[in-house]
Amino acid sequence: MYNVKESFYSLQGEGAHAGRPAIFCRFTGCNLWSGKEKHRLSADCQFCDTDFNGVNGQNGGRFKSADELAKHIANQWPQGHGNKYVVFTGGEPALQLDQALISAVKSYGFMVAIETNGTLRLPDNIDWICVSPKTTDPLVVNAGNELKFVYPQTNLNPKDYEGLEFEHFYLQPMDLSAVPKQNIIASDTQSATLKYCLENPLWRISLQTHKMLNID
């Protein structure tokens, strides 16, 4: 069974595919935080800005098989149009995404992407892998298409990831809205991120344009 918080058709707001139409499938659960505010300060990741608990979001639910969920995803794509793209996210999607679901959505013609914290092994045949480090634990997924570092983080340094095998390196200003005040290390994360990118030109800035445009 697959537990999905929400799924919806929108535009990718971040990284190399910013502006691209996509189906977003957000799984419930994460291995770095329970999703409950009472556990935030003791979690490995304390700055998550996403609700991934339960199955009560838009088009959310429990799906008994890969075929059932794949059909649910395919039905949300504009009828008669190609260039199909699905992004599996969370929480941590690697807790649920498996080979059966990848094969099922590909049978509908989708390119498959994942946004993961990189601490769990991934199934094969994912077309676009975006890793966003959130913990000091070593990455299990240390190669892919895109490394997206939320900046700044108290215990992590972007330089520690520069030798990994990724095509793109993005620095994304941290959204402070969910961060405990005692953990805020830069009051203007956009300025700090811009400064870092100018001083370290391997990195490109990634902005959360979906929030700026007020879309899902």
N, C-alpha and C positions, 0 to 999 in steps of 0.2 A: 504494500500500500504506500502511496505517495501522499504526504501531507503538504498542502499548498496554502500559504497565507493569502496570496492574491496573485492574479495574472491579468495583464492588461496590455493593450496596444498603445504605444507612445513613441516618443523619440528618445534615442540614446542621448544623454546629456553630458557624458564625460568621455575623456580619452580619445583614442584614435578614431572611433566610430561616432563621435559627437555629431548629432543631427540626423543620424540614420534611423528610419522607422524600424521598430522591433516589437516583438512580443516579449514582455518581461514575465517570467515565472519565478515568483519568490517562494522558496520553500520555508517551512517552519524550522526552528531549531538552529543552534550554533554551539560549537565546541569551545568558544572563548567567552561566552556570556550567556546567562540564562534568559536574558531579555527582560528580567524583572529589576525595577529600580533599586530594590532593597539589596540586590547583589552587585550593583554596578561598581562600587568602590573596591570590591574584592575580586573583580573579574580581570582576566588577562587583557581584555579590550574594554576600555572605559569610555570611549567616545563615540560609540555607535549611535546613529541618528535614525535608526529604522526599527519599526515594529514588525517583528517576525514571529510573534507568538499566536497560536490558534489558527483556525482556518476560516475566520469570519470576515476576511477582506474581500475586495472586489474580485468576483469570479474565483474565490477560494473554495477549498473543499478537500475531501479525501477521495483519492482515486485508486481503485482496486488493481489496476493494471497499467502497464506502459501504454498500451494501445488506447485505453480510455483517456489518459491524460494527454497523449499526443493529439487525439481528435479534438479535445477541449481547446488545446492551444491553436490548432489549425483553424478552428471555427472562428477565431478572433482576428485572423488575417483578412484584409480587404479582398473580397471575392473577385477572382479573375486576375489578380496581380501577382507577379513573381517577386524576385529578390527577397525571398523570405528569410527572416533572421529572428532567432529566438535567443534570449539571454537568460540563463539560469543563475539566479542570485539568491540571497538570503538576508539574514542569517548566514549559514554556511551550506551552500548547495551540495558540496561534496559528500555530505552526510546521506544524501538521498539519490543524487543523480547516478544512474548506472548505465551499463551498455544497452540494456533493453530499451530504456527510454530514449537514448541517443538514436538508436536504430529506428525506433518508431517515429520520432519527429522528422528524421531524415527521409523517411518514406513519403512524407508530405512535401519534400523539397526544401526543407529548412537548412540554413547554415546554423551551426550550433556554437554558442559562446557561453563561457562561464566566468563569473566574477567570484573569486575564491580568496581566502586568507592564506592559502598555500601550505597549510599544515597537514593536509590529508592527501593521500594518493588519489589520482583522477583516473576515470575509465578512459579507454582509447577513443580515438575518432572525434575528439572535440576540435572544432575548426579554429576557435579563437579563445586563447587562455589569457585572462587578465588576473594577475596576482597582486593582492594588496596586503603587505605585511602588517600585522597587528600585534605581534608578540615577540619576545626575545627568543622563543624556542626556534630551533633551526627550521628553515623551510624544507618541506618535502618536495614541493614543486618549485624547482630552481631554474626552470627554463620555460619559455613560452613566448607569446606575442607581445604582451604589454605588462610592465611592472608599474603599478600605480601606488605611490607612497603618499599617504595622508600626512601633511606637514604643518607644524612640527610635532614630533612625538617625544615624550620625556626620555624613553629608554632606547629609542631606535635612531640610527643615523643613516641617511640615504647613501652615504659613501660605502656602507657595508654591502650594498647590493649592486654596485656598479660593475662588478666582474661577472655577473650572472648572464646567462644566454637568453636575453630578451631583445626583441626588435625595437621596442619603444620604451622609454623611461619617462614617466610622468610624475610631477609633483602636484598634489592637489591641496589647496588650503583647507585646513581643518574647519569644519562647521562647529562653532563653539556653543551652539544652542543646547547641546546635550552633555557638555563636558562639565564635571564638577569643578567649581571655582578654584579649589585648591590645586587643581591639576592644569590650569591654564598657564602656559609658558610663553605665550605671545598674544597680546591683545589685538593685534592686527595681523592675522595669519596670511591675508592676501599679500600684504607688503613684504612679510618675511619670506613667503614663497617666491615672489617676484625677485627679490634680492638674491635668494639662493640660486635660482635658475640663471640669472645673469652672471653669477660668479662660477657656476658649474654648468657649462653649456651642453653636457650630455643630457640634461634634464629639460623637459618642456613643461610648461604650466598647463594644468587641466582644471577648468572651472566647472562647477555644477550648473550648467546653463539651464537645465530643466527647472531648477529653483528660481533662477533669474526670470525665466519666462512664465513661471507659475503653472507648470504642467506636471503631470504625474511622472 
